[in-house]
Amino acid sequence: MEYKSNNNVVYSCKYHVIWCPKYRRPVLVPEVAERLKQIIRSVADEYGAEVIELEVMPDHVHLLVEVDPQFGIHKLVRKLKGRSSRLLRD
């Protein structure tokens, strides 16, 4: 098992995150799914998270990510969903 550390803690926090579009509509077609994967990877890199696994289905997204516990998974998910929603709608 590999551990990471920052100034205060040593950690290995992996989270399995799943989210769905509104009403679970199948809007994540292959072109949108590829763009979504790029957005998720770029946001994760920006905030120092490591995407271990990423799978985009037509009606939901599976994400296995390792993130610093002091940053928090809730902040990362908020950034991922907010940025991907805004950029995909544009």
C-alpha positions in Angstrom: 0.0 0.0 0.0 1.3 3.4 -1.0 0.9 6.4 1.3 1.1 10.1 0.5 1.8 12.9 2.8 1.7 16.6 3.2 3.0 18.9 6.0 0.6 17.5 8.6 -0.7 14.0 7.8 0.2 10.8 6.1 -2.8 9.4 4.2 -4.2 6.9 1.8 -7.8 8.1 1.3 -9.5 6.6 -1.8 -13.1 7.5 -2.5 -15.6 5.9 -4.9 -17.9 8.7 -6.1 -21.0 8.1 -8.3 -23.2 10.8 -9.7 -26.1 11.0 -12.2 -27.5 13.7 -14.4 -30.9 15.1 -13.5 -33.6 12.4 -13.8 -30.9 10.0 -14.8 -31.3 10.9 -18.4 -28.8 9.2 -20.8 -27.1 12.4 -21.9 -23.5 11.3 -21.6 -23.1 10.1 -25.2 -19.6 9.1 -26.4 -18.6 12.7 -27.5 -19.8 14.3 -24.3 -18.2 11.4 -22.3 -14.8 12.0 -23.7 -15.0 15.7 -23.0 -16.2 15.0 -19.5 -13.2 12.7 -18.9 -10.8 15.4 -19.9 -12.5 18.0 -17.7 -12.5 15.6 -14.7 -8.8 14.8 -15.1 -7.8 18.4 -15.5 -9.7 19.5 -12.4 -8.3 16.7 -10.4 -4.7 17.6 -11.4 -5.4 21.2 -10.6 -6.4 20.4 -7.0 -3.8 17.7 -6.4 -6.1 14.7 -6.5 -5.2 11.4 -8.3 -7.9 9.8 -10.6 -7.4 6.1 -10.2 -10.4 4.9 -12.2 -12.9 6.8 -14.3 -15.9 5.3 -16.1 -18.6 7.3 -17.8 -21.9 5.5 -18.6 -24.7 7.1 -20.5 -26.6 7.9 -17.3 -24.0 8.0 -14.5 -20.3 8.5 -13.7 -18.1 6.3 -11.6 -15.0 7.9 -10.2 -12.3 6.3 -7.9 -10.1 9.2 -6.7 -7.5 9.7 -4.0 -7.6 13.1 -2.4 -5.8 14.9 0.5 -8.1 14.6 3.6 -7.4 18.2 4.6 -8.7 19.4 1.2 -11.7 17.2 1.5 -13.7 15.0 -0.9 -16.7 17.3 -0.7 -14.7 20.2 -2.1 -13.3 18.2 -4.9 -16.7 16.8 -5.9 -18.2 20.3 -5.8 -15.4 21.6 -8.1 -15.7 18.6 -10.5 -19.4 18.8 -10.8 -19.5 22.6 -11.1 -16.8 23.0 -13.7 -17.9 20.0 -15.8 -21.6 21.2 -15.8 -20.6 24.7 -16.8 -18.2 23.7 -19.6 -20.4 20.9 -21.0 -23.3 23.3 -21.2 -21.2 25.9 -23.1 
